[in-house]
Amino acid sequence: MKILVEKEAEDFLEKEGFPLAERKVVNTEEKMLKSAERIGYPLVFKVHSKKILHKSDVGGVKVDIRNEQEARKAYKEIINIKDSEGCLIQRFIAGDWFLIGLKKDPTFNHVLAFGMGGIYTEVIKDIALRICPVSLNEIRKMIKETKSYKILKGVRGKKLNIKQVEKLLQKTSKLAQKYPNIKELDINPLVVNEKEAIAVDVRIILE
């Protein structure tokens, strides 16, 4: 079994045509400041570590960093976390949080998941499932089964890019056929706004 975390998992998905936020792993303050300036504020900082799977639990995610002073402070906090191997700097993307998942089931083989993302995923449990491969028609049905669909469809005139979400679910379903050794794949959050749907945090487990 092999676990791909952070940049490794993100690079894997990027090669498969998934849109990801611009990012860079750094391990010195000087490199951090250069990367922050190049990517552009606002930013997200995350602890980079193969040993830490749930970064939020250890205070390893700092969002909406808007200037050099905030960047220096966040970087120091990230680097001082136990088992930290560096800091992943990422473009901050405003939007609503969803999840896309793929899991290998002993009975049904790969199962595709979609629902509400972020830190409340396990509490709210707003998830729809389908056995792969999944057609576009079934993908549209599974999206409509979730409470999250109301957010995608539009709240107070703000309609999100549901077409892009459909495309990414199609791509994920095809990954199950292309890479049968995928045991688990989690895109959480998938940040969706009116213009785009971007994979922000990715974890992949291979058999």
Number of C-alpha atoms within 10 A of each C-alpha: 8 10 16 17 20 20 17 13 19 24 16 14 20 13 9 12 11 17 18 20 19 13 20 17 20 19 15 13 15 11 13 23 17 12 17 25 13 9 17 15 17 17 23 23 26 25 30 27 19 13 12 18 14 12 14 13 10 13 13 23 19 19 15 16 20 15 15 14 9 13 23 15 11 20 25 13 15 23 20 13 17 12 13 18 19 20 27 22 26 24 22 22 19 11 16 19 24 25 24 24 22 26 21 20 12 7 6 11 13 23 19 24 23 24 25 26 23 16 14 11 17 11 7 12 13 18 22 19 16 19 16 21 17 18 13 13 9 12 23 16 13 20 23 15 17 17 16 19 17 13 18 22 14 14 10 6 7 12 15 22 17 22 12 16 25 17 15 20 24 18 16 25 24 14 20 23 13 10 10 13 14 20 20 19 24 19 25 22 21 26 25 22 18 14 12 16 28 22 24 23 21 25 19 23 17 14 11
